[in-house]
Amino acid sequence: MKFHFLRPTNTDLVFLFLASSEYGKLLPWSVAPVGAMAVPYVEAWYPRDLPISAIAGALAVTVEPDDADSGFRSALRSVKDPELLSAGYELEGRTIEELMERVEEWTRAALNNGLTVEGADTARIEKTASAYRINVRVTREGAF
C-alpha cells in the first residue's frame, strides 16, 4: 500500500517516533527484505516487530482539504498584517449570507488598519459550483 502524506484519508494518521535508544538497531534501506518497496537513501528497517517500548512518542494528524474557511482566515490575517498585504483578495462563502458576513468582517478589519476597500458591493458577487465569491481590493495611501 502506498501512502500519500498530504492526501486526506478516511482515518486520522498517526506517526510513531522511535526511541533514540533503538536507533542502533535500524538497518539501511539497502538490506530491505526481498520484494519490499524501499525509498533509496531515505528508508530504514527495524529488524523485527517493533515493541511498544521502542516508541518514544506519537503524533496524530488530521489532514483536511483547503476550503473557503481557510481562505477567508488567510485573507483576514493579511489585512491585519502589513507584511502580508496584497492588493486583491477573493472571498468565498457557502451562501450569500455567509459571504456578506465575511465581507463585512474583512472590511472592518481592513478599515481598522487604515486601508481603503474597493469592490465589496453585492453587484460583484459571482456564483461558482460550490460557493459564492467576490473579488475585493484594498489600497493603502502611498501603496499599490
MDTraj code that builds the backbone (N, CA, C; nanometers):
import mdtraj as md
import numpy as np

residues = "MET LYS PHE HIS PHE LEU ARG PRO THR ASN THR ASP LEU VAL PHE LEU PHE LEU ALA SER SER GLU TYR GLY LYS LEU LEU PRO TRP SER VAL ALA PRO VAL GLY ALA MET ALA VAL PRO TYR VAL GLU ALA TRP TYR PRO ARG ASP LEU PRO ILE SER ALA ILE ALA GLY ALA LEU ALA VAL THR VAL GLU PRO ASP ASP ALA ASP SER GLY PHE ARG SER ALA LEU ARG SER VAL LYS ASP PRO GLU LEU LEU SER ALA GLY TYR GLU LEU GLU GLY ARG THR ILE GLU GLU LEU MET GLU ARG VAL GLU GLU TRP THR ARG ALA ALA LEU ASN ASN GLY LEU THR VAL GLU GLY ALA ASP THR ALA ARG ILE GLU LYS THR ALA SER ALA TYR ARG ILE ASN VAL ARG VAL THR ARG GLU GLY ALA PHE".split()
xyz = np.array([
    [0.0836, -0.1175, 0.0000],
    [0.0000, 0.0000, 0.0000],
    [0.0883, 0.1241, 0.0000],
    [0.0545, 0.2199, -0.0846],
    [0.1301, 0.3439, -0.0899],
    [0.0626, 0.4466, -0.0011],
    [0.1421, 0.5313, 0.0608],
    [0.0903, 0.6343, 0.1498],
    [0.1246, 0.7707, 0.0923],
    [0.0247, 0.8541, 0.0769],
    [0.0432, 0.9898, 0.0273],
    [0.0169, 1.0847, 0.1432],
    [0.1211, 1.1457, 0.1971],
    [0.1130, 1.2228, 0.3210],
    [0.0054, 1.3300, 0.3210],
    [-0.0056, 1.4092, 0.2178],
    [-0.0990, 1.5205, 0.2206],
    [-0.2336, 1.4902, 0.1542],
    [-0.2604, 1.3667, 0.1224],
    [-0.3907, 1.3310, 0.0679],
    [-0.4781, 1.2829, 0.1840],
    [-0.5885, 1.3530, 0.2111],
    [-0.6737, 1.3103, 0.3229],
    [-0.7217, 1.1656, 0.3053],
    [-0.7344, 1.0973, 0.4167],
    [-0.7834, 0.9601, 0.4169],
    [-0.9102, 0.9532, 0.5000],
    [-0.9699, 0.8362, 0.5053],
    [-1.0909, 0.8177, 0.5855],
    [-1.0614, 0.8138, 0.7348],
    [-0.9358, 0.7948, 0.7697],
    [-0.8991, 0.7873, 0.9109],
    [-0.7864, 0.8859, 0.9390],
    [-0.7733, 0.9245, 1.0644],
    [-0.6629, 1.0117, 1.1021],
    [-0.5324, 0.9337, 1.0952],
    [-0.4256, 1.0040, 1.0698],
    [-0.2945, 0.9425, 1.0577],
    [-0.2218, 0.9520, 1.1915],
    [-0.1398, 0.8531, 1.2208],
    [-0.0585, 0.8560, 1.3425],
    [0.0847, 0.8237, 1.3026],
    [0.1766, 0.9121, 1.3396],
    [0.3183, 0.8910, 1.3151],
    [0.3827, 0.8523, 1.4472],
    [0.4586, 0.7433, 1.4448],
    [0.5259, 0.6942, 1.5649],
    [0.6720, 0.7368, 1.5608],
    [0.7250, 0.7780, 1.6751],
    [0.8636, 0.8210, 1.6845],
    [0.9432, 0.7152, 1.7594],
    [1.0480, 0.6718, 1.6958],
    [1.1327, 0.5686, 1.7531],
    [1.2188, 0.6267, 1.8658],
    [1.2294, 0.5527, 1.9746],
    [1.3142, 0.5940, 2.0868],
    [1.4595, 0.5969, 2.0403],
    [1.5339, 0.6971, 2.0824],
    [1.6737, 0.7106, 2.0380],
    [1.7583, 0.5890, 2.0779],
    [1.7184, 0.5217, 2.1837],
    [1.7927, 0.4019, 2.2255],
    [1.7822, 0.2888, 2.1225],
    [1.6876, 0.3000, 2.0287],
    [1.6663, 0.1962, 1.9274],
    [1.7345, 0.2283, 1.7949],
    [1.7897, 0.3484, 1.7794],
    [1.8492, 0.3887, 1.6517],
    [1.9559, 0.2916, 1.6032],
    [2.0358, 0.2406, 1.6933],
    [2.1443, 0.1493, 1.6559],
    [2.0955, 0.0179, 1.5972],
    [1.9697, -0.0149, 1.6152],
    [1.9151, -0.1402, 1.5623],
    [1.8608, -0.1255, 1.4201],
    [1.8510, -0.0034, 1.3719],
    [1.7967, 0.0189, 1.2375],
    [1.8916, -0.0338, 1.1305],
    [1.8331, -0.0855, 1.0250],
    [1.9102, -0.1368, 0.9124],
    [1.8929, -0.0417, 0.7945],
    [1.9950, -0.0245, 0.7104],
    [1.9830, 0.0666, 0.5958],
    [1.8858, 0.0119, 0.4904],
    [1.8365, 0.1007, 0.4067],
    [1.7421, 0.0640, 0.3011],
    [1.7994, -0.0430, 0.2094],
    [1.9319, -0.0470, 0.1960],
    [1.9963, -0.1406, 0.1031],
    [1.9814, -0.2871, 0.1454],
    [1.9405, -0.3127, 0.2699],
    [1.9187, -0.4513, 0.3131],
    [1.7701, -0.4787, 0.3356],
    [1.6869, -0.4044, 0.2643],
    [1.5420, -0.4242, 0.2761],
    [1.5065, -0.5675, 0.2397],
    [1.4021, -0.6219, 0.3007],
    [1.3605, -0.7584, 0.2688],
    [1.3314, -0.7746, 0.1193],
    [1.3544, -0.8942, 0.0671],
    [1.3291, -0.9226, -0.0744],
    [1.1825, -0.8935, -0.1072],
    [1.1596, -0.8214, -0.2152],
    [1.0236, -0.7898, -0.2585],
    [0.9655, -0.6648, -0.1946],
    [1.0327, -0.6086, -0.0970],
    [0.9811, -0.4882, -0.0310],
    [1.0139, -0.3648, -0.1153],
    [0.9225, -0.2694, -0.1141],
    [0.9495, -0.1420, -0.1797],
    [1.0231, -0.0539, -0.0797],
    [1.1303, 0.0082, -0.1221],
    [1.2072, 0.0934, -0.0324],
    [1.2462, 0.2208, -0.1058],
    [1.2487, 0.3307, -0.0334],
    [1.2934, 0.4578, -0.0890],
    [1.4444, 0.4657, -0.0664],
    [1.5231, 0.4597, -0.1742],
    [1.6694, 0.4622, -0.1597],
    [1.7181, 0.5861, -0.0854],
    [1.8169, 0.5654, 0.0012],
    [1.8833, 0.6707, 0.0783],
    [1.7923, 0.7375, 0.1816],
    [1.6688, 0.6901, 0.1981],
    [1.5738, 0.7529, 0.2902],
    [1.5260, 0.6543, 0.3958],
    [1.4731, 0.5424, 0.3520],
    [1.4094, 0.4499, 0.4460],
    [1.5101, 0.3651, 0.5222],
    [1.4678, 0.3243, 0.6395],
    [1.5456, 0.2321, 0.7223],
    [1.4495, 0.1232, 0.7700],
    [1.5052, 0.0135, 0.8153],
    [1.4236, -0.1015, 0.8561],
    [1.4581, -0.1405, 0.9987],
    [1.3556, -0.1825, 1.0709],
    [1.3760, -0.2361, 1.2052],
    [1.3801, -0.3883, 1.1879],
    [1.4729, -0.4583, 1.2527],
    [1.4967, -0.5998, 1.2221],
    [1.3839, -0.6973, 1.2604],
    [1.2868, -0.6540, 1.3407],
    [1.1783, -0.7449, 1.3822],
    [1.0542, -0.6611, 1.4135],
    [0.9493, -0.7234, 1.4643],
    [0.8315, -0.6470, 1.5050],
    [0.8743, -0.5427, 1.6077],
    [0.8185, -0.4256, 1.5964],
    [0.8566, -0.3145, 1.6829],
    [0.7827, -0.3227, 1.8160],
    [0.8542, -0.3381, 1.9280],
    [0.7868, -0.3435, 2.0576],
    [0.7404, -0.2035, 2.0994],
    [0.6350, -0.1968, 2.1766],
    [0.5823, -0.0688, 2.2257],
    [0.6909, 0.0083, 2.3005],
    [0.7775, -0.0614, 2.3698],
    [0.8832, 0.0060, 2.4469],
    [0.9809, 0.0814, 2.3565],
    [0.9805, 0.0526, 2.2260],
    [1.0704, 0.1204, 2.1321],
    [1.0114, 0.2514, 2.0797],
    [0.8885, 0.2820, 2.1185],
    [0.8213, 0.4031, 2.0720],
    [0.8391, 0.5150, 2.1748],
    [0.8963, 0.6268, 2.1305],
    [0.9184, 0.7401, 2.2203],
    [0.7981, 0.8337, 2.2235],
    [0.7177, 0.8318, 2.1190],
    [0.6023, 0.9216, 2.1137],
    [0.5217, 0.8977, 1.9886],
    [0.4089, 0.9676, 1.9801],
    [0.3212, 0.9547, 1.8647],
    [0.2616, 1.0910, 1.8329],
    [0.2332, 1.1107, 1.7059],
    [0.1709, 1.2348, 1.6615],
    [0.0505, 1.1988, 1.5753],
    [-0.0679, 1.2351, 1.6210],
    [-0.1900, 1.2115, 1.5427],
    [-0.2133, 1.3343, 1.4556],
    [-0.2382, 1.3122, 1.3278],
    [-0.2536, 1.4210, 1.2314],
    [-0.3843, 1.4043, 1.1555],
    [-0.4573, 1.5132, 1.1436],
    [-0.5761, 1.5148, 1.0590],
    [-0.5473, 1.6105, 0.9445],
    [-0.5530, 1.5616, 0.8213],
    [-0.5290, 1.6441, 0.7039],
    [-0.6647, 1.6760, 0.6429],
    [-0.6937, 1.8048, 0.6334],
    [-0.8212, 1.8471, 0.5779],
    [-0.7983, 1.9231, 0.4488],
    [-0.8868, 1.9065, 0.3524],
    [-0.8711, 1.9815, 0.2284],
    [-0.8914, 2.1301, 0.2538],
    [-0.8274, 2.2124, 0.1721],
    [-0.8441, 2.3566, 0.1827],
    [-0.9892, 2.3901, 0.1502],
    [-1.0432, 2.4898, 0.2150],
    [-1.1815, 2.5274, 0.1919],
    [-1.1963, 2.6778, 0.2005],
    [-1.3177, 2.7246, 0.1819],
    [-1.3428, 2.8685, 0.1865],
    [-1.3066, 2.9257, 0.3229],
    [-1.3231, 2.8472, 0.4297],
    [-1.2910, 2.8967, 0.5633],
    [-1.1429, 2.9285, 0.5768],
    [-1.0558, 2.8388, 0.5300],
    [-0.9130, 2.8642, 0.5439],
    [-0.8705, 2.9794, 0.4536],
    [-0.9314, 2.9917, 0.3373],
    [-0.9020, 3.1045, 0.2500],
    [-0.9426, 3.2354, 0.3135],
    [-1.0572, 3.2352, 0.3797],
    [-1.1041, 3.3574, 0.4467],
    [-1.0128, 3.3938, 0.5624],
    [-0.9739, 3.2946, 0.6425],
    [-0.8845, 3.3217, 0.7552],
    [-0.7525, 3.3809, 0.7061],
    [-0.7023, 3.3304, 0.5946],
    [-0.5784, 3.3823, 0.5377],
    [-0.5953, 3.5273, 0.4917],
    [-0.7067, 3.5563, 0.4248],
    [-0.7325, 3.6931, 0.3789],
    [-0.7491, 3.7878, 0.4974],
    [-0.8146, 3.7408, 0.6025],
    [-0.8353, 3.8235, 0.7205],
    [-0.7024, 3.8545, 0.7900],
    [-0.6153, 3.7531, 0.8003],
    [-0.4827, 3.7751, 0.8601],
    [-0.4036, 3.8781, 0.7794],
    [-0.4156, 3.8709, 0.6475],
    [-0.3330, 3.9576, 0.5638],
    [-0.3712, 4.1043, 0.5754],
    [-0.4993, 4.1359, 0.5991],
    [-0.5344, 4.2772, 0.6134],
    [-0.4989, 4.3294, 0.7524],
    [-0.4689, 4.2382, 0.8433],
    [-0.4278, 4.2794, 0.9779],
    [-0.2764, 4.2913, 0.9905],
    [-0.2029, 4.2358, 0.8943],
    [-0.0572, 4.2358, 0.9000],
    [-0.0009, 4.3003, 0.7728],
    [0.0523, 4.4209, 0.7821],
    [0.1030, 4.4911, 0.6643],
    [0.2070, 4.4115, 0.5852],
    [0.2792, 4.3231, 0.6512],
    [0.3798, 4.2428, 0.5814],
    [0.3156, 4.1434, 0.4838],
    [0.1921, 4.1029, 0.5109],
    [0.1235, 4.0039, 0.4268],
    [0.0328, 4.0674, 0.3224],
    [0.0213, 4.1973, 0.3243],
    [-0.0771, 4.2681, 0.2440],
    [-0.0534, 4.2517, 0.0937],
    [-0.1603, 4.2230, 0.0214],
    [-0.1579, 4.2246, -0.1246],
    [-0.2743, 4.3105, -0.1711],
    [-0.2787, 4.3407, -0.2970],
    [-0.3791, 4.4351, -0.3479],
    [-0.5174, 4.3725, -0.3614],
    [-0.5266, 4.2469, -0.4011],
    [-0.6569, 4.1871, -0.4270],
    [-0.6814, 4.0605, -0.3488],
    [-0.8080, 4.0384, -0.3170],
    [-0.8473, 3.9200, -0.2407],
    [-0.9738, 3.8611, -0.2994],
    [-0.9867, 3.7325, -0.2892],
    [-1.1069, 3.6624, -0.3306],
    [-1.1686, 3.6023, -0.2050],
    [-1.2863, 3.6503, -0.1683],
    [-1.3557, 3.5981, -0.0508],
    [-1.4660, 3.5057, -0.0986],
    [-1.4876, 3.3962, -0.0251],
    [-1.5914, 3.2988, -0.0611],
    [-1.6790, 3.2673, 0.0586],
    [-1.8000, 3.2242, 0.0294],
    [-1.8925, 3.1768, 0.1313],
    [-1.9850, 3.0736, 0.0700],
    [-2.0336, 2.9806, 0.1512],
    [-2.1245, 2.8764, 0.1010],
    [-2.2602, 2.9343, 0.0618],
    [-2.2989, 3.0410, 0.1300],
    [-2.4249, 3.1084, 0.0992],
    [-2.3950, 3.2571, 0.0806],
    [-2.4899, 3.3295, 0.0224],
    [-2.4720, 3.4741, 0.0072],
    [-2.4631, 3.5395, 0.1441],
    [-2.5447, 3.4911, 0.2386],
    [-2.5413, 3.5481, 0.3739],
    [-2.4044, 3.5293, 0.4374],
    [-2.3486, 3.4094, 0.4268],
    [-2.2165, 3.3840, 0.4832],
    [-2.1121, 3.4714, 0.4144],
    [-2.1201, 3.4839, 0.2830],
    [-2.0261, 3.5674, 0.2098],
    [-2.0346, 3.7118, 0.2569],
    [-2.1553, 3.7644, 0.2720],
    [-2.1706, 3.9034, 0.3131],
    [-2.1198, 3.9257, 0.4563],
    [-2.1385, 3.8267, 0.5446],
    [-2.0828, 3.8372, 0.6806],
    [-1.9305, 3.8458, 0.6746],
    [-1.8710, 3.7648, 0.5868],
    [-1.7258, 3.7654, 0.5728],
    [-1.6773, 3.8972, 0.5130],
    [-1.7501, 3.9487, 0.4142],
    [-1.7129, 4.0766, 0.3540],
    [-1.7165, 4.1862, 0.4597],
    [-1.8212, 4.1859, 0.5424],
    [-1.8320, 4.2876, 0.6482],
    [-1.7175, 4.2762, 0.7486],
    [-1.6886, 4.1532, 0.7935],
    [-1.5808, 4.1338, 0.8910],
    [-1.4460, 4.1735, 0.8310],
    [-1.4228, 4.1306, 0.7081],
    [-1.2976, 4.1606, 0.6403],
    [-1.2834, 4.3110, 0.6181],
    [-1.3920, 4.3777, 0.5768],
    [-1.3900, 4.5219, 0.5525],
    [-1.3604, 4.5975, 0.6818],
    [-1.4243, 4.5562, 0.7928],
    [-1.3966, 4.6198, 0.9229],
    [-1.2480, 4.6087, 0.9583],
    [-1.1925, 4.4892, 0.9400],
    [-1.0509, 4.4684, 0.9724],
    [-0.9624, 4.5551, 0.8825],
    [-0.9959, 4.5633, 0.7552],
    [-0.9163, 4.6453, 0.6629],
    [-0.9244, 4.7926, 0.7009],
    [-1.0458, 4.8417, 0.7271],
    [-1.0635, 4.9830, 0.7634],
    [-0.9924, 5.0158, 0.8944],
    [-0.9972, 4.9237, 0.9904],
    [-0.9296, 4.9439, 1.1187],
    [-0.7778, 4.9517, 1.1038],
    [-0.7276, 4.9024, 0.9916],
    [-0.5837, 4.9050, 0.9675],
    [-0.5456, 5.0102, 0.8637],
    [-0.6339, 5.1084, 0.8440],
    [-0.6021, 5.2212, 0.7572],
    [-0.6078, 5.1927, 0.6087],
    [-0.6811, 5.0892, 0.5702],
    [-0.6901, 5.0537, 0.4288],
    [-0.8196, 5.1059, 0.3675],
    [-0.8201, 5.1208, 0.2370],
    [-0.9403, 5.1549, 0.1629],
    [-0.9836, 5.0294, 0.0893],
    [-1.1122, 4.9954, 0.0972],
    [-1.1650, 4.8737, 0.0343],
    [-1.2442, 4.9124, -0.0895],
    [-1.2185, 4.8416, -0.1993],
    [-1.2903, 4.8647, -0.3242],
    [-1.3495, 4.7327, -0.3727],
    [-1.4678, 4.7407, -0.4329],
    [-1.5265, 4.6233, -0.4979],
    [-1.6018, 4.5296, -0.4070],
    [-1.6414, 4.5739, -0.2879],
    [-1.7115, 4.4853, -0.1956],
    [-1.8626, 4.5014, -0.2051],
    [-1.9136, 4.5477, -0.3207],
    [-2.0582, 4.5651, -0.3337],
    [-2.1226, 4.4373, -0.3876],
    [-2.2490, 4.4179, -0.3561],
    [-2.3192, 4.2931, -0.3900],
    [-2.3323, 4.2707, -0.5396],
    [-2.3218, 4.3742, -0.6204],
    [-2.3312, 4.3573, -0.7658],
    [-2.2142, 4.2776, -0.8213],
    [-2.1071, 4.2628, -0.7423],
    [-1.9870, 4.1929, -0.7897],
    [-1.9815, 4.0464, -0.7453],
    [-2.0857, 3.9949, -0.6829],
    [-2.0865, 3.8561, -0.6364],
    [-2.0996, 3.7619, -0.7554],
    [-2.0169, 3.6572, -0.7550],
    [-2.0210, 3.5539, -0.8586],
    [-2.0611, 3.4224, -0.7951],
    [-2.1346, 3.3393, -0.8683],
    [-2.1729, 3.2058, -0.8217],
    [-2.0779, 3.1052, -0.8848],
    [-2.0119, 3.0238, -0.8014],
    [-1.9286, 2.9148, -0.8514],
    [-2.0043, 2.7844, -0.8311],
    [-1.9428, 2.6737, -0.8640],
    [-2.0095, 2.5440, -0.8494],
    [-2.0428, 2.5124, -0.7042],
    [-1.9598, 2.5604, -0.6112],
    [-1.9797, 2.5221, -0.4714],
    [-1.9942, 2.6393, -0.3747],
    [-1.9834, 2.7627, -0.4233],
    [-1.9855, 2.8757, -0.3304],
    [-2.0210, 3.0044, -0.4037],
    [-2.0273, 3.1107, -0.3264],
    [-2.0404, 3.2450, -0.3797],
    [-1.9081, 3.3152, -0.3557],
    [-1.8678, 3.3992, -0.4522],
    [-1.7355, 3.4594, -0.4451],
    [-1.7441, 3.6069, -0.4826],
    [-1.6556, 3.6844, -0.4220],
    [-1.6429, 3.8248, -0.4573],
    [-1.4955, 3.8614, -0.4533],
    [-1.4531, 3.9366, -0.5519],
    [-1.3155, 3.9854, -0.5558],
    [-1.3147, 4.1277, -0.5030],
    [-1.2299, 4.1518, -0.4065],
    [-1.2196, 4.2842, -0.3466],
    [-1.0744, 4.3290, -0.3546],
    [-1.0573, 4.4568, -0.3396],
    [-0.9242, 4.5156, -0.3500],
    [-0.9053, 4.6115, -0.2339],
    [-0.7851, 4.6141, -0.1811],
    [-0.7534, 4.7107, -0.0756],
    [-0.6372, 4.7976, -0.1223],
    [-0.6384, 4.9193, -0.0765],
    [-0.5258, 5.0086, -0.1032],
    [-0.4899, 5.0808, 0.0248],
    [-0.3685, 5.1189, 0.0341],
    [-0.3176, 5.1994, 0.1449],
    [-0.2584, 5.3236, 0.0813],
    [-0.2829, 5.4366, 0.1381],
    [-0.2312, 5.5587, 0.0800],
    [-0.0810, 5.5468, 0.0589],
    [-0.0386, 5.5726, -0.0650],
    [0.1029, 5.5640, -0.0987],
    [0.1475, 5.4257, -0.1375],
    [0.0557, 5.3261, -0.1408],
    [0.0927, 5.1884, -0.1783],
    [0.0126, 5.1462, -0.2994],
    [0.0616, 5.0441, -0.3633],
    [-0.0007, 4.9851, -0.4820],
    [-0.0171, 5.0893, -0.5896],
])
top = md.Topology()
chain = top.add_chain()
for i, resn in enumerate(residues, 1):
    res = top.add_residue(resn, chain, resSeq=i)
    for name in ("N", "CA", "C"):
        top.add_atom(name, md.element.get_by_symbol(name[0]), res)
traj = md.Trajectory(xyz[None], top)
